[in-house]
Amino acid sequence: MTTKEFKLSYKHFLETVTKHTHNSANKYVSYINKACSLPGMSDFWDRLASCDDAIIQTKYVEELCDAITDALADTECDIKRKDLRDMQSSAHVLLAFVSGQTWVKHIGICVKFTAIYNHRTLRSKFLSRLTTQDRIYDFGTFPINIINGIANRKKISLFDKMIDEIKVIYNAKGEYFYFKDVSRIMLATDGYAYFEKEGNVYTVFTEVPGKGPAKYVKLHAPKIDELSLDHDNPIEKELKKCISLMPTLEALSTDILDFRKTYKTIHKKLDNRTVLRNYKDKMITIDEDELIKEITEFLSKLSLTIMERSLNSSKGSKTVTP
């Protein structure tokens, strides 16, 4: 198959299976064209089109997904982040296209996957969410973006264990596997999310908030962002219990709250990100090693479960990590 013919078949998939418009399908192809500027990807389309083996094609597209993930993590990459996100969106649909994966459920319904996210991409997405969810409460703060920046300088990974142990519920009983054992998550034509573990496909389930016994239903996910991370124990609750045992974080929190009070008298915009971005250059000197030690111990008390974003938001708490 020629490169032109392959692109046309991908556009057909976009228009007929994933229900993109004609213009949107053209854009999705152009996003991959742009991704070919990434290191090692200049001949990507040619390699893909000249190969008839779905397993090898899948490997090629997974390499492209990883190259995009690397570029997103590279602070010196000169490609705009929006462009990289667009490339990523198309690459995961392309992965579903080349893999040709379908799954026949026990009731005989055939599900065709419309986007596939490999483990590495998902790990990167989850890490990004966890390191940008700063909290500022009246009693203390959790400025995780600042703390993670310190950890990165020291080449310390704060969230590896937490991400490994994200719970992925797979049935109406609430039983789960850990994310470390999930190889990929797939979105499908029926609007639900699925995942693969050791070659077996499972439906992703989500808890439905409410009083009484826990209820679990299939997680509806037309887009990957619908999979949010729910803190099993709210950060606010755990921080309130522990902050007096973390003197370095407590001192940092006191300084941040004092800064916010002063900042509030001058500026109207008071969202956490704005306050902490302006605080960064004025922060007090602290024992960074002790702070990392305190935060590592605190994070060990937290755990996460994948939950449908709309249901997570409806809980009305500050435990949502989109």
Phi, psi and omega per residue, in radians:
M1 nan 2.387 3.101
T2 -1.327 2.852 3.106
T3 -1.055 -0.712 3.141
K4 -1.079 -0.766 3.141
E5 -1.131 -0.676 3.139
F6 -1.133 -0.756 3.127
K7 -1.085 -0.682 3.112
L8 -1.123 -0.673 3.132
S9 -1.220 -0.581 3.084
Y10 -1.185 -0.719 3.096
K11 -1.075 -0.671 3.128
H12 -1.090 -0.741 3.086
F13 -1.049 -0.768 -3.139
L14 -1.088 -0.682 -3.083
E15 -1.415 -0.559 -3.029
T16 -1.739 -0.568 -3.079
V17 -1.735 -0.890 -3.109
T18 -1.566 -0.047 3.026
K19 1.095 0.604 3.004
H20 -1.354 2.670 3.052
T21 -1.274 2.940 3.136
H22 -1.051 -0.779 3.138
N23 -1.140 -0.697 3.129
S24 -1.148 -0.668 3.103
A25 -1.085 -0.727 3.092
N26 -1.074 -0.706 3.124
K27 -1.118 -0.698 -3.125
Y28 -1.105 -0.620 3.067
V29 -1.206 -0.701 3.137
S30 -1.140 -0.543 3.100
Y31 -1.111 -0.702 3.102
I32 -1.202 -0.628 3.073
N33 -0.998 -0.760 3.125
K34 -1.143 -0.645 -3.121
A35 -1.141 -0.354 3.125
C36 -1.195 -0.146 3.083
S37 -1.453 -0.150 3.120
L38 -1.267 2.697 -3.115
P39 -0.932 2.239 3.083
G40 1.398 0.091 -3.036
M41 -1.976 0.146 -3.046
S42 -1.066 -0.551 -3.117
D43 -1.857 0.380 -3.033
F44 -0.970 -0.923 -3.104
W45 -1.044 -0.740 -3.111
D46 -1.103 -0.755 3.133
R47 -1.114 -0.724 -3.100
L48 -1.161 -0.803 -3.072
A49 -1.227 -0.523 -3.077
S50 -1.485 -0.047 -3.095
C51 -1.844 2.394 3.126
D52 -1.846 -0.056 -3.084
D53 -1.607 2.017 -3.086
A54 -1.083 -0.565 -3.134
I55 -1.167 -0.753 3.128
I56 -1.219 -0.707 3.095
Q57 -1.044 -0.728 3.113
T58 -1.062 -0.721 3.116
K59 -1.070 -0.762 3.125
Y60 -1.045 -0.787 -3.083
V61 -1.246 -0.605 3.071
E62 -1.121 -0.622 3.068
E63 -1.113 -0.673 3.089
L64 -1.138 -0.784 3.110
C65 -1.005 -0.744 -3.139
D66 -1.166 -0.638 3.116
A67 -1.131 -0.674 3.106
I68 -1.189 -0.740 3.098
T69 -1.034 -0.751 3.111
D70 -1.078 -0.737 -3.127
A71 -1.135 -0.665 3.111
L72 -1.140 -0.542 -3.131
A73 -1.482 -0.232 -3.088
D74 -1.534 1.913 -3.105
T75 -1.175 -0.292 -3.127
E76 -1.701 0.017 3.114
C77 -1.154 2.269 -3.059
D78 -1.577 0.071 3.087
I79 -1.482 2.359 -3.126
K80 -1.036 2.465 -3.107
R81 -1.080 -0.606 3.109
K82 -1.088 -0.732 3.117
D83 -1.097 -0.711 3.122
L84 -1.137 -0.685 3.101
R85 -1.125 -0.700 3.092
D86 -1.101 -0.766 3.091
M87 -1.018 -0.765 -3.108
Q88 -1.096 -0.747 3.138
S89 -1.026 -0.788 -3.123
S90 -1.231 -0.672 -3.093
A91 -1.078 -0.640 -3.110
H92 -1.312 -0.493 3.013
V93 -1.277 -0.702 3.107
L94 -1.061 -0.645 3.122
L95 -1.093 -0.712 3.084
A96 -1.135 -0.674 -3.123
F97 -1.112 -0.882 -3.061
V98 -1.265 -0.543 -3.116
S99 -1.264 -0.457 3.130
G100 1.074 0.405 -3.059
Q101 -1.215 2.313 2.955
T102 -2.328 2.815 3.137
W103 -2.445 2.166 3.102
V104 -1.617 1.985 -3.123
K105 -1.297 2.919 -3.017
H106 -1.069 -0.375 3.124
I107 -1.639 0.169 3.024
G108 1.519 0.162 3.121
I109 -1.513 2.252 -3.133
C110 -1.584 2.138 -3.140
V111 -1.863 2.273 3.091
K112 -1.876 2.300 -3.096
F113 -1.422 2.407 -3.057
T114 -1.882 -0.280 3.076
A115 -2.768 2.433 -3.123
I116 -2.235 2.295 -3.139
Y117 -2.059 2.060 -3.125
N118 -1.348 2.960 -3.029
H119 -1.010 -0.753 -3.076
R120 -1.131 -0.741 3.117
T121 -1.100 -0.788 3.137
L122 -1.091 -0.721 3.125
R123 -1.041 -0.741 3.118
S124 -1.105 -0.737 3.126
K125 -1.105 -0.799 -3.124
F126 -1.120 -0.715 3.130
L127 -1.093 -0.745 3.131
S128 -1.043 -0.720 3.132
R129 -1.143 -0.767 -3.060
L130 -1.203 -0.507 -3.080
T131 -1.614 0.068 3.127
T132 -2.127 0.165 -3.104
Q133 -1.761 1.251 3.132
D134 -1.252 2.508 3.086
R135 -2.126 2.383 2.999
I136 -2.269 1.996 3.113
Y137 -1.967 2.973 3.125
D138 -1.175 -0.486 -3.073
F139 -1.668 -0.205 -3.100
G140 3.007 -3.123 -3.087
T141 -2.362 2.825 3.053
F142 -2.321 1.322 -3.068
P143 -1.429 1.212 -2.938
I144 -1.149 -0.499 3.128
N145 -1.148 -0.731 3.086
I146 -1.136 -0.795 -3.107
I147 -1.132 -0.717 3.139
N148 -1.156 -0.580 3.067
G149 -1.082 -0.710 3.084
I150 -1.119 -0.776 3.134
A151 -1.076 -0.713 3.126
N152 -1.076 -0.708 3.109
R153 -1.075 -0.561 -3.129
K154 -1.616 0.092 -3.140
K155 0.997 0.759 3.099
I156 -1.966 2.270 3.107
S157 -1.714 1.916 -3.059
L158 -1.335 -0.531 -2.896
F159 -1.890 0.107 -3.064
D160 -0.965 -0.900 -3.087
K161 -1.148 -0.729 -3.127
M162 -1.073 -0.732 3.137
I163 -1.212 -0.747 3.096
D164 -0.943 -0.651 -3.004
E165 -1.764 0.331 2.973
I166 -1.066 2.301 -3.128
K167 -1.487 2.318 3.062
V168 -2.041 1.870 -3.073
I169 -1.329 2.403 -3.058
Y170 -2.175 0.087 3.055
N171 -2.720 3.044 -3.063
A172 -1.280 -0.106 3.068
K173 -1.518 -0.185 -3.122
G174 1.533 0.218 3.104
E175 -1.272 2.654 -3.011
Y176 -2.540 2.818 2.932
F177 -1.973 2.860 3.035
Y178 -1.548 2.594 -3.119
F179 -1.017 -0.553 -3.115
K180 -1.017 -0.377 -3.116
D181 -1.742 0.017 -3.131
V182 -1.629 2.189 -3.103
S183 -1.533 -0.505 -3.134
R184 -2.854 2.734 3.010
I185 -2.099 2.377 -3.059
M186 -2.141 2.472 2.971
L187 -1.778 2.632 -2.994
A188 -2.363 2.973 -3.079
T189 -1.120 -0.348 3.123
D190 -1.511 0.018 3.067
G191 1.534 0.046 -3.113
Y192 -1.867 2.921 3.137
A193 -1.815 2.519 3.128
Y194 -2.303 2.832 3.037
F195 -2.473 2.778 -3.115
E196 -2.007 2.326 3.089
K197 -2.406 2.082 3.133
E198 0.895 0.714 3.078
G199 1.456 -0.120 3.111
N200 -1.749 2.515 -3.126
V201 -1.815 2.344 3.134
Y202 -2.249 2.701 3.012
T203 -1.473 2.427 3.037
V204 -1.423 2.273 3.070
F205 -1.914 2.791 3.119
T206 -2.334 2.595 3.054
E207 -1.305 2.525 3.039
V208 -1.822 2.026 -3.102
P209 -1.092 2.543 3.094
G210 2.840 2.970 3.116
K211 -1.390 2.765 3.123
G212 1.540 -2.922 -3.106
P213 -1.040 2.529 3.140
A214 -1.087 2.444 3.110
K215 -2.112 2.426 -3.100
Y216 -2.218 2.345 3.124
V217 -2.314 2.908 3.113
K218 -1.080 2.427 -3.081
L219 -1.450 2.026 3.131
H220 -1.432 2.134 -3.039
A221 -2.551 1.478 3.029
P222 -1.163 -0.395 3.090
K223 -2.349 2.691 -3.087
I224 -1.105 -0.494 -3.131
D225 -1.147 -0.222 3.107
E226 -1.244 -0.270 3.064
L227 -1.528 1.772 3.132
S228 -1.749 2.960 3.128
L229 -1.919 2.056 -3.122
D230 -1.742 2.250 3.066
H231 -1.315 2.128 3.141
D232 -1.058 -0.666 2.995
N233 -2.062 2.162 -3.086
P234 -0.970 2.409 3.108
I235 -1.001 -0.735 -3.108
E236 -0.992 -0.800 -3.120
K237 -1.118 -0.805 -3.117
E238 -1.191 -0.683 -3.127
L239 -1.149 -0.681 3.132
K240 -1.069 -0.665 -3.134
K241 -1.271 -0.565 -2.927
C242 -1.838 -0.300 -2.939
I243 -1.085 -0.548 3.121
S244 -1.196 -0.295 3.116
L245 -1.637 0.026 -3.139
M246 -2.137 1.373 -3.017
P247 -1.055 -0.588 -3.136
T248 -1.211 -0.816 3.092
L249 -1.130 -0.640 -3.140
E250 -1.106 -0.734 3.113
A251 -1.144 -0.731 3.106
L252 -1.112 -0.731 3.140
S253 -1.078 -0.778 3.130
T254 -1.026 -0.741 -3.137
D255 -1.176 -0.683 3.121
I256 -1.141 -0.745 -3.139
L257 -1.150 -0.648 3.069
D258 -1.147 -0.715 3.119
F259 -1.104 -0.754 -3.125
R260 -1.080 -0.684 3.141
K261 -1.077 -0.761 3.117
T262 -1.195 -0.729 -3.126
Y263 -1.082 -0.641 -3.097
K264 -1.127 -0.542 -3.126
T265 -1.280 -0.303 -3.081
I266 -1.863 -0.667 -3.036
H267 -2.056 2.647 3.119
K268 -1.513 -0.630 -3.056
K269 -1.307 2.077 -3.037
L270 -2.200 0.372 3.121
D271 -1.182 2.690 -3.045
N272 -0.934 -0.770 -3.068
R273 -1.090 -0.750 -3.140
T274 -1.144 -0.801 -3.141
V275 -1.041 -0.846 -3.065
L276 -1.274 -0.527 3.070
R277 -1.115 -0.703 3.122
N278 -1.333 -0.458 3.141
Y279 -1.292 -0.537 -3.023
K280 -0.821 -0.792 -3.077
D281 -1.354 -0.124 -3.069
K282 -2.095 0.128 -3.026
M283 -1.193 2.624 -3.120
I284 -1.220 2.790 3.054
T285 -1.335 2.254 -3.130
I286 -2.303 2.894 3.028
D287 -1.407 1.725 -3.029
E288 -1.094 -0.686 -3.136
D289 -1.113 -0.687 3.130
E290 -1.195 -0.671 3.105
L291 -1.078 -0.807 3.131
I292 -1.080 -0.683 3.112
K293 -1.091 -0.766 3.134
E294 -1.120 -0.780 -3.102
I295 -1.182 -0.681 3.110
T296 -1.043 -0.744 3.121
E297 -1.163 -0.699 -3.137
F298 -1.144 -0.766 -3.121
L299 -1.106 -0.491 3.139
S300 -1.154 -0.306 3.128
K301 -1.526 -0.166 -3.067
L302 -1.765 2.672 3.041
S303 -2.561 2.772 -3.011
L304 -2.264 2.630 3.041
T305 -2.359 2.402 3.063
I306 -1.197 2.332 -3.088
M307 -2.511 2.627 3.101
E308 -1.138 2.263 -3.026
R309 -0.955 -0.805 -3.082
S310 -1.112 -0.613 3.113
L311 -1.304 -0.638 3.110
N312 -1.113 -0.791 3.136
S313 -1.078 -0.589 -3.084
S314 -1.232 -0.219 3.110
K315 -1.180 -0.373 3.062
G316 1.196 0.488 3.116
S317 -2.058 3.100 3.131
K318 -1.709 0.522 -3.084
T319 -1.749 0.062 -3.036
V320 -1.441 2.206 2.978
T321 -2.023 1.719 -2.986
P322 -0.929 nan nan
